[in-house]
Amino acid sequence: MADNRAAFEAFVDLFYAQKRVADAFGQLVSDDYTQHNPTIPDGPAAAIELLTPKFDGSPDATFEVQRMLVDGDLAVVHVRASRPGAPDAAVADFYRFDDGRIVEHWDVLQQVPAHAVHDHPMF
C-alpha cells in the first residue's frame, strides 16, 4: 500500500538514519503498539525509553539500512548495526501497520561473524 510505504520510509529515516527515536514513535507508532521482543514491554513509551540510549544516546553507533520491503500491512527493514567496541549485527525488524501507523513489531538479530566461508556474509 502506497501510504504504508511512505509512512515506513519516514519511520526508517527518523529511527535508523536520524536516530530520533521519540519522534519516530510519536509520529508513526500507535498507542496500542504490540512488541514481540521479549526484553521490551508493549507500548511506544517503553520502546522509546529502552531504545533511546541505543540510538539517540550513542552518537558513534550506526544503523545502515541494507533493504526495505513493504507488502500491504507488513514491512521489514534489514539493517547493519555497528557500535564501537562491539561486533556488527545483522538486524531484521518486521512491522505491521493498521490505518497508517505501526501497531506491531518483531525482530531478529544475529552477530556478524569475524570470519565467513565466503565474501558475502549477512549483507
N, C-alpha and C positions, 0 to 999 in steps of 0.2 A: 504494500500500500504506500503510495507516494507520501502521505502525511507522516506515516511511521518512519519512513526513510529519512525525511527531513528532520524529524524530531530526534531520531537516533544519531544522525550526523552531528546535530547540535550538542547532544549529550556527550558523545565521544570527544568532540572538540573541547568542551568545557572540562570534562572529567579527566581524560587521559592526557591531552595536549597542554591545556592551560592549568591543570591541577586545581581547579576551582570547585572543590567537592560540594560545598554548601550551595553554590549557585546551580550546579548541575542537578542536584537533587531537588532543590527548591523549585526550579523551573520545569523539570521533566519527569519527576517521580511522584507517584500517587501517595496519598496519606495512608492507604491500606496496602503498602508495599510488603510483599512476602519475600523473605530472604531464606534461601536454601543452604547458604554457607553455614555450617553448624557452629561457627565461632562468632557469628554476628546475629543479634536479635532482629526480629521483624521491625519494620517501620523505618522511614527515612532518617529520623533523628538518631537512631542507633548507628546507622551506616555512616552518617556524617561524623558522629563522634569518634568512631573507630577508624574510619578511613582518612580523615583529615590529616593526622600525623604522618601517614604513609605517603600522602600526596602533597598537600599544601606545606606540611612541616618538613619535607625532605627535598630541599632545593636541588640536590645533586642526583636524585632519583629521576629516571626517565621511563616513560611508558610509550614505546614505539609501536604504533598500530601497523600491523602487517596486512590485515584484511578485515573487511566488514561485510556481512551478509544480512539482508533483510528479506523475509518471506512472510507476507501477511502480518500477523501479530507477533511474530518471533524475529529476534535479531541476535546476531553474535558478532563479537569482536575478538580477534586473535592478536595478542599483544606480547611484545618482548619487554619484560620488566627488568630494569637494571638499577642497582644501588652500589655505591662504592663499598668495597669490602665483602660483598656477597656474590655468589654465583647468579647469573641471569636466570630468569624463569620464563617459561612459556605459559601464557595465561589465555584461556578461552572463557570469556564471560558471555553467558546467554541471558537474554532478557525477553519478557513478554509484555506487550503493550495492550492497553484497553483504553479506548477513547483518547488516543494520542499521548497517553502517559505510561511510563513504565510501572508495572504492577507486580512483577515477579523477577527474581534473579537466581541463576545457578552459576557456579564457576568450577573450573578445573585448572589446577596449577601443577606444573612439573618443572623441576630444576633442569636447566640446560647442562648436559654432561660436559666435563672438561675435555673428554676425548670421544669421538664418534667413529664408527666404522666407515663413514663416507663424508663427503664435504658439504652436505646439505641438511644437517640435523635441525629439527624443530621449526625452522622458518623457511 
